[in-house]
Amino acid sequence: MEEDYLDVIIKEIEEKEEEKTEAYFDLVLSKIKSLTLQIQKNFTQADKECVLINNWTQMRNNQLSQRIRFLEARLEGFIREKKEKTIELPNGTLKFHKRPDKVEIIDSELFLKTALPELLTIIPQSSVPNLNKIKAYIKTKPVPPGIIVLKGNEEFSYKLKGLENVAEKETEPGIQQAHSF
């Protein structure tokens, strides 16, 4: 009987210990849940701050780009006033250069009916206009039917000196601006 009594007490103690163990591990799960929610909150907050930073950067860069366009217009006005094609300055070079004429086929059928063979590139089973040959041809001869010539206009550009380690990007129209990447 004494053994039965001890077995019952031991069994009760083991059950209480198991309850404590389950309660402890439930608290561990609760802490993991809380930490996971904090991680999600941190990512959400970081995303919001990134949006704010990107919006500020975009606004600031738009202001700077407007200022650059204003200054570019002043540079163009200066070179036009001087009536020179190139001006070398300590910080860069100002240039006026003529863009090449462009040829556009507005009526393919009309052009192909009357086109001279030297103005075509023959691809087996088809003939395709050769725009470079057409441009060369019309410099000395009349424009073939079905073709229009879009005259190249003079454009202003500049190149900055001292930015060799910065990537250059050509911008509208033919202007080179330095941007770091």
Residue pairs with C-beta under 8 A, 6 or more apart in sequence:
68 177
72 156
72 158
72 175
75 94
75 156
75 158
76 156
78 87
78 94
79 87
79 94
79 95
79 96
79 156
80 96
84 96
85 95
85 96
85 97
86 93
86 94
86 95
86 96
87 93
87 94
87 95
90 161
91 160
91 161
91 162
92 158
92 159
92 160
92 161
93 158
93 159
93 161
94 156
94 157
94 158
95 156
95 157
95 158
95 159
96 154
96 155
96 156
97 154
97 155
97 157
97 174
98 152
98 153
98 154
98 155
99 152
99 153
99 154
99 155
99 174
100 135
100 152
101 135
101 149
101 150
101 151
101 152
102 149
102 150
102 152
103 131
103 134
103 135
103 138
103 147
103 148
103 149
103 150
104 147
104 148
104 149
104 150
105 111
105 129
105 131
105 146
105 147
106 146
106 147
106 148
107 145
107 146
108 129
108 146
109 146
110 145
110 146
111 129
111 144
111 145
111 146
111 147
112 120
112 127
112 129
112 146
113 145
114 144
114 145
114 146
115 127
115 129
115 144
116 137
116 144
118 133
118 137
119 129
119 130
119 133
119 134
119 137
119 144
120 127
120 128
120 129
120 130
120 133
121 127
121 128
121 129
121 130
121 133
122 128
134 144
134 147
137 144
138 144
138 147
138 149
143 149
155 173
155 174
156 174
156 175
157 174
157 175
157 176
158 175
158 176
159 168
159 176
160 176
160 177
160 178
163 178
166 178
166 179
166 180
167 178
167 179
167 180
167 181
168 176
168 177
168 178
168 179
169 176
169 177
169 178
169 179
170 176
171 177
